[in-house]
């Protein structure tokens, strides 16, 4: 599948690329304010909510550039995913109050959904919500919560009297304790315990539908980021094979190594096609977890293969923190495990095999 961006999409790609041009992948630069000034944090929000009204293809373009530049800006974790939940489930008043602040970079959100020892897709929640007079209280344990230790507000999923619901929780509330730590790919994660914490419900539609819609969009965006990271990892590896010499000749002259690089190229091409498939389906209004799982499975397999091959073709230096390829490998490994691993999505698709006349792997 060959994708030709529109003039506006090409300008968006070039803008993000220019912003990241001087960015050092292994540095902890905070580009959040810059992205807010460019309107990128609210890119996918409706214009009526202070956003740009762009779609999933534009989000894929931004995430692809972030992947290529290894920029650990939590655009997806603190804006697109939780913001998507607000778009899907919040009341008009809640959206007007929160989304413009997120778009302006003044408010960071985090989605507290996963629970200890849980696996994607999470269908049963141990976290509970109950009503006390005119207010709500939430109790439970959420972990891991990506960038939960840096969030200004949490969107928490919990089981209430009418089933699963979504609630806005202030992490500074006396009933909230959170412990943050760094991830192996340079991000942040938190372990959050809620004990009778004050909460505000989001209730304009079924929470399960809102969660699925937001996660499908986030999975498509993650696929875009992975493709960007894989593409750059392949470029770095090919350049290394052309410049590194062994026995007086470049490594690219060894047929076995050239074949492995060619296999990496095939894997990236397959992943790019499936990433586009997931994003264009969303752009056409199709919110389908099966489509997202197909893409996430293919991209996850490609990410693992490309990351491992890139490290091995570099030799020992590929494992060092001083070389960027190790950081691409770390990020690709993290993406493969986020919002469902390849095994999780394969299991999800296997459960639906009976729905089809022909199935191929």
C-alpha positions, 0 to 999 in steps of 0.5 A: 500500500503506497500512501501519498500524503496531502499537501497539509499532511506533508506540511504536518510531517515536515513541521514535526520533523523540523522540530525534532531535527535538533533533538538528541534521542537519548536526551530527556528534552521536554518538547511538550510546550513546543508541541502545544504551541504548534497545536499538536497536543490537541490535533485530534480533538474537535475544533469546538473543544480547542483542538485541530479537528484532524483525524487518525491519519494525521495522528499516525504521521505525528507518531511516526515522526516521534518514533523516528526521532525517539522523542519521548514526548507523552503525546499519546499517553497524556493527550491523545488517548485520555483526550479521546476518552473525554471526547467519547464519554465526557459531557459537553461541559466537561469537554469544554473545561478539560480539552482546551487545557490539554490542547494548550499544554496546561493539563496532562492526563493519564488513563488509569485502566490496567490493574496488577496481574491483568492482561489485555483486553481487560474485561473485569475490573477490581477497582470499584466506584460507589456513590455517597450522597451527591459525590462518588468515591473510587477504591482500587489499585491501578498499575502500570499507568503510563506517565501517571506520576506526572499527570495533573488528572487521572481518568480512572476506570472502575466498576460501579452500580451500573457496570464499568464507568469512567471517573476523573480523579485528582491525583493530589487527593488525600485518597490517592497514592502514586509511586513513579519509576522510569521504564527501560525505554526512557518513559515513565510509569506509575503504580497508583492506589486509590482509597476512597478517592473523590471522583467525578463520573463521565457518563454521556455514553457506555464506558466500555464503548468509549474505552474500546474506541479510544484504545483502538485509536491509540493502537493505530497511533502506536503502530505509526510510532513503531513504523517510524522507529523501525524505518530509522533503525533500518536506515541506521543499520544499512548505513552501518553495513555500508561503512563498517569494514571486516577483512578489508571490505564493507559488511554489505559485501557479505551476502548473508548480512545483505539478506538479513537487511533485506528481510528487515526491509520486508518486515518494515514494509509489511508493518507500514502497510498494516499501520496505514490499514488501521489508520485509514479504517478509523478515518473511514469511521470504522472502529473495529478492534479486530482491525486494530488487532490485525495491525498491532499483531503484524507491527508487533512481530515486525518490531521485534524482528527488526529490533533484534536484527538491528542489534545483532547486525551491529554486533556488541556495540548495538547493546550499548547505551551509547549507540542509538540502535539500543534505544530503538530496540528498547522502544520497539520492545515497549510498543510491542507490549503496550495496549496488548502484546502480540500474543494478546492480539493473536489470542483475541483474533483466534477467538474470532476465527469461526467468524471467517471462511478463510484465515491466514497468518 
